[in-house]
Amino acid sequence: MKSVKNIFRLLPIAALIWLAGCIENDVPYPKIPQIITSLVAEGELKPSVIDSMAYDVTVYLDEIVDIENVRFTQFTTTPGAECDFDMLDETHNLSNPMIVALSKYQTYYWVIYGKQDIERYFTIDGQVGESVVDPIGRRVIVTLPEGTDLTDLQLESVKLGPRDITTMTPDLKPGKIDLSYPLRVEVTAHGRTEVWTIYVVFTDLVVSTSSVDAWSEVVWAYGSCPSDLTGGFEYRESDSGEWISLPQERVIQTAGNFSASIPHLKPLTEYSVRAVAGEDKGNIVKVTTQGTTDIPNGDFEEWWNNGKIWYPYAEGGVQYWDTGNTGTSLTGQNNVTPTDHTVTGQGRAAQLETIFAAVFGLGKIAAGSIYTGKFAKLDGTNGVLDFGRPFGLRPTSLKGYYQYRTANIDRSSNEYKDLIGRPDTCHIYVALADWTAPFEIRTNPNNRQLFDKNSESIIAYGELLYSGTMDSYQEFEIKLEYRDTYRVPTYLQITCSASKYGDFFTGGTGAVLYVDQFSFGWDLP
């Protein structure tokens, strides 16, 4: 009887064991993106650009680096990630995109791009414009005036491969050269040989207007002529009969190419432009200048408060600017507020203060900042922001007024510990970009993505930095430096911060920046 009772006692236990064997372990692993946090290559020109949203890295290499045998000296990822490549002890071919897998719970595939610009040129005395150097087709095309004797040309300069390490067969050097037939040249670097061909084409145009880019109050013109002539430009309103000669000091000439800025023009007006060289006139190009615009709430007059948070736009109005107040309000504070301390003594301006945002003594430094864009969300105690507002014009400067009172940096992240005790620095910058959507800013160190002024998406950039204390407002004008004159931006980004390294939670408690009366400049001196 006792044995039967024991059996009944064991039945529930056996059932539980059987059920445990039937239960599947379907609890999902946590989804944690695996991020490349740093990548450094030997011979890099500038730091690699890491895009943790697109999962790609662009490595910028000096022209003498062998792109097929790149060695990395630093490679870091989020903790615990396993990489399917030995990134540090082997060399890697970046002549094509390199795919790297990072794994922890899930696998994330990253693409590493190698970018290497090799300066190449080929110049003949008397050529029209610059030679076309085509590294993909491995050819050089030289344009010469009709009737030029090709058997007796003067080679002025040549470079078809990386500096210092390239050899050419035949060994081309400045001096006489015969191009009456296509010239075959073997170009060797890093033990690899490419075969290039040099051609000549003729033109009956002595001077040509290559292209014209119209901004709002400035036009940029490009032309070509024989390299032994001096090029220039003439322009006029298209409905005017009188041509205006552009002062020669505005013209920049390189061999047979020349360019210039034509300032002091009217917005939304059609102009005719032509290149000239001596008595010869080039083709006429007609362009219409762009309009101008004001910066919405650029005077920082419009604000509203929902009882907790200050917003830099009117209640029910269109939002153009935003701040980090959504984050600091969790501690009962706003570090960007309206102020009646203005340039004119009337109306409002923006006051940006760096504070220690804390609850019960726990928190982090929060730099007062205002920017064109929108605060998207909180990621724990970190911010996610959407940078940029749609914009398609090309101003030449950002103007305004600012006043700054610095404070010694008293809190920092680990990477900026050496700044402790130094005066804080305010930062105002303006950028034009060709983003296809607002640029996402993330301050979380685990997936950090910050604005990069060196990104290829940036068309123009300018900034102001100051680390002292001012008694009153001062006027500023930040010149926009453009990478080229033809790209049209899609987004505008203006950012003002009381602490330059605020994105890294580094700054001086009590540093204050006032900003007022922002506007654009559209002309050139």
BELGIJO-V62981 format. One record per backbone hydrogen bond with DSSP energy under -0.5 kcal/mol. NH is the residue of the N-H (numbers start at 1). CO is the residue of the C=O. If there is no record, write none. Layout:
# BELGIJO-V62981
((NH,CO) (NH,CO))
This chain:
# BELGIJO-V62981
((5,1) (6,2) (7,3) (8,4) (9,5) (10,6) (11,7) (12,8) (13,9) (14,10) (15,11) (16,12) (17,13) (18,14) (19,15) (20,16) (21,17) (22,18) (22,19) (23,19) (26,24) (28,26) (32,30) (33,31) (35,33) (37,35) (37,76) (38,76) (40,74) (42,71) (44,41) (45,60) (46,60) (48,39) (49,58) (50,48) (51,49) (51,56) (52,50) (55,51) (56,51) (57,111) (58,49) (59,57) (59,113) (60,46) (60,58) (61,59) (61,115) (62,43) (65,62) (67,65) (69,66) (70,92) (72,87) (72,90) (73,40) (74,40) (76,38) (78,35) (81,78) (82,103) (84,101) (87,85) (90,86) (92,70) (94,67) (94,92) (98,112) (100,98) (100,110) (102,100) (102,108) (103,82) (104,106) (106,104) (108,102) (110,100) (110,108) (111,55) (112,98) (113,57) (113,111) (114,94) (115,59) (115,113) (116,114) (117,61) (118,116) (119,117) (121,159) (123,157) (125,154) (127,124) (128,143) (129,127) (129,225) (132,141) (133,131) (134,132) (134,139) (135,133) (138,134) (139,134) (140,197) (141,132) (142,140) (142,199) (144,142) (144,201) (146,203) (148,145) (150,148) (152,149) (153,177) (155,153) (155,175) (156,123) (156,154) (157,123) (159,121) (165,162) (165,163) (166,162) (167,188) (169,186) (172,170) (175,155) (177,153) (179,150) (179,177) (183,198) (184,182) (185,196) (186,169) (187,185) (187,194) (188,167) (188,186) (189,192) (192,189) (194,187) (196,185) (196,194) (197,138) (198,183) (199,140) (199,197) (201,142) (203,144) (206,204) (208,224) (210,208) (210,222) (211,222) (213,220) (214,212) (215,213) (215,218) (216,394) (217,522) (219,262) (220,213) (221,260) (222,211) (223,258) (224,208) (225,256) (226,206) (227,127) (229,226) (231,229) (232,276) (234,274) (235,244) (236,272) (238,270) (240,237) (243,241) (244,235) (246,233) (250,247) (251,248) (252,259) (253,251) (254,257) (257,254) (258,223) (259,252) (260,221) (261,250) (262,219) (263,261) (265,217) (268,290) (269,266) (271,287) (272,236) (273,285) (274,234) (275,283) (276,232) (277,280) (278,230) (280,277) (282,275) (285,273) (287,271) (289,269) (290,215) (296,294) (298,295) (300,297) (304,311) (306,309) (311,304) (313,311) (317,314) (322,371) (324,369) (327,324) (328,324) (329,325) (330,327) (331,328) (332,329) (333,328) (337,351) (339,349) (342,340) (349,339) (350,515) (351,337) (352,350) (352,513) (353,335) (353,351) (354,511) (355,353) (355,366) (357,355) (357,364) (358,356) (359,362) (362,359) (364,357) (366,355) (370,496) (371,322) (372,494) (373,320) (373,371) (374,386) (376,374) (376,384) (377,384) (379,382) (380,378) (381,379) (382,379) (384,377) (385,441) (386,374) (387,385) (387,439) (388,372) (389,492) (391,490) (396,521) (397,521) (398,478) (399,519) (400,476) (401,516) (402,474) (403,514) (405,512) (406,468) (409,422) (410,507) (411,507) (416,413) (417,414) (419,416) (420,417) (421,409) (422,419) (424,407) (426,466) (427,497) (428,464) (429,495) (430,462) (431,493) (432,460) (433,491) (434,457) (439,387) (441,385) (442,449) (443,383) (447,444) (449,442) (453,451) (455,452) (458,455) (459,432) (459,457) (460,432) (461,481) (462,430) (464,428) (466,426) (470,404) (474,402) (476,400) (478,398) (479,477) (480,396) (481,461) (481,479) (482,480) (483,459) (489,487) (490,433) (491,433) (492,389) (493,431) (495,429) (496,370) (497,427) (498,368) (500,425) (502,499) (504,501) (505,502) (506,501) (507,411) (509,507) (510,354) (511,508) (512,405) (513,352) (514,403) (515,350) (516,401) (518,298) (519,399) (521,397))
